[in-house]
Amino acid sequence: MKLPRHLARLTPDWAKQYRRQDLGGDLTAALVATLLLVPQGLAYAVLAGLPPHVGLYASLLPLVAYAMFGSSRVLSVGPVAVLALMTATTLAPLATPGSPEYVAAAALLALLSGIMLFVFGLLRLGVLAQLLSHPVISGFISGAAVLIIIGQLRPLLGIDAQGDTAITLLLALLRQADGLLPLTALLGIAALILLLLSRLFLARLLVRLGLPVVRAALISRLTPMLVVILSILLVHLQGWHDALAVVGALPAGLPPLILPRGDWPLVQALLLPALIIGLVGFVESVSIGQAMAARSGHRLNPDAELRGLGAANIASAFNSGFPVTGSFARTVVNAEGGARTPVAGLFAAALMALVLLGFTGLFSALPLTVLAATIIVAAGGLIDLRTLRHAWRYDRTDAVALLGTFAGVVLFGVEAGISIGIGLSLATLIWRASRPHIAVVGRMPGTEHFRNVKRYETQTHQSVLFLRIDESLFFGNVRAVEDRVLAELDRQPEAQHLVLIMSSVSRVDSTALDMLHSLNSNLRQRDLQLHFAEVKGPVLDRLQRSSLLEQLTGKVFMSAFEAEVVLAGD
């Protein structure tokens, strides 16, 4: 049946083209993704300083909202470790963790973040995904993962230790190691070992036993749910309800739809953290979505992702949840489970509603130490050594930015770390642009092509110096360019002509224009002529609006070869 035109505009593309043969894969993927989402939702809510059931609330409507507005076919949206940590960091100074005020502030934080992302999406600011370089994001997430791991050692071992930073907390844990609770530590470490072994070896073992690779990987990723179920059974069988810290009673039923409220001072305090949390979640989610889209040959729309994640966070806020974004682990499980369209997310939301309506009581005996083990293993997977190794081999500047961001997060906290990361991204960009590559070039014999004399056997002329500038000219690099040009002229005192090849120059700002005027005057006093070659049209248009070309001692040539023919007489 053909939809009315006004409804068709509001209907997502996948809904218009949905095929019956996709139904089985979407339903299967929803089932397996929900099996992972339940323990992660509980765990990440605890990590955020919230009651465990809030993690289930944040795993309900956001799935529906993202399916309506997002562009990825398999992205699974919900609570994630990094945003949970950032939520806790933001709200801890404002309210007591777990209190009604704290829960309300978390929902307000999600609302503000969602509104910002949705508005950015309407304004088509998907380019914000490029705000931070990949190494900086990797350093931030790796640092946050270390913070999460150290913070979860307390519930894992049952040690009551406090610390304002990761280092002070780790030292406090070491000093009070003799105060650990044996049963808590034993169960937590056992769960940790089981989860680690599963992550490292289970998939390969199942493949050797004859299972297909995809199915083996899927089973190994669902181990956290198995560990949760086993620990609950163990608590019931051994009667450890009073000997262990457990989740406790979870409220049954769907969460009420409530508009988050807060006074103006609270809103002001949350505006900047909401922006940072939203942008970090967006960058992380787009990275995941693009990787999965590349596998299937689909394209991801960053503007739609902003709207999808914005809508998901707004929905989480109305569900009394906290900030959400795309999860790598659940997205992979969703894809491996057979998801074909966002309908898998709708099915997962329906299954989560069933859990809230009738099965929350099953998790009341879940030990917090097992949740801590689940969080630690998930966070360990976020530590990205591969990007560090690649950056160190390819570009040490990126590696330094990664390490600086990582150290900032670990030593000073999440907000300081992301500030350091942004600063390092900008500093790296400025540092590179302020040191442009400038090559002395000559003509390849028998051709019209000019190449770097240090890399190729080229034909040069004592009377003509060809320099190729491989960067736009702006206030940050004009001194370096001028110094290099004069230094090369000093090395070639016989030169009568200087030709600046500007094929890579896309812009000349007013400061750079002043430098070119100064260079032109300097060369006139030396009886040298300044020439330009291969100037881009937009750059030439701007230069023609100045007096430089009128005062130029030389000419503007279409190509370096033409300049050589005219000036060297070839």
Secondary structure as UniProt FT lines:
FT   HELIX           5..10
FT   HELIX           13..16
FT   HELIX           20..22
FT   HELIX           23..47
FT   TURN            48..49
FT   HELIX           52..57
FT   TURN            58..60
FT   HELIX           61..69
FT   STRAND          77..78
FT   HELIX           81..91
FT   TURN            92..94
FT   TURN            97..98
FT   HELIX           100..122
FT   TURN            123..124
FT   HELIX           126..130
FT   HELIX           134..157
FT   HELIX           166..175
FT   HELIX           177..179
FT   HELIX           182..197
FT   HELIX           198..202
FT   HELIX           203..208
FT   TURN            209..210
FT   HELIX           213..221
FT   HELIX           223..238
FT   TURN            241..243
FT   HELIX           264..296
FT   HELIX           302..318
FT   TURN            319..320
FT   STRAND          325..326
FT   HELIX           328..336
FT   TURN            337..338
FT   HELIX           343..358
FT   HELIX           360..363
FT   TURN            364..365
FT   HELIX           368..380
FT   TURN            381..382
FT   HELIX           385..394
FT   HELIX           396..412
FT   HELIX           414..433
FT   STRAND          438..443
FT   TURN            445..446
FT   STRAND          450..452
FT   TURN            453..455
FT   TURN            462..463
FT   STRAND          464..469
FT   TURN            475..477
FT   HELIX           478..491
FT   TURN            493..494
FT   STRAND          497..501
FT   TURN            503..504
FT   HELIX           510..525
FT   TURN            526..527
FT   STRAND          529..533
FT   HELIX           537..544
FT   HELIX           548..551
FT   STRAND          556..557
FT   HELIX           560..568
//
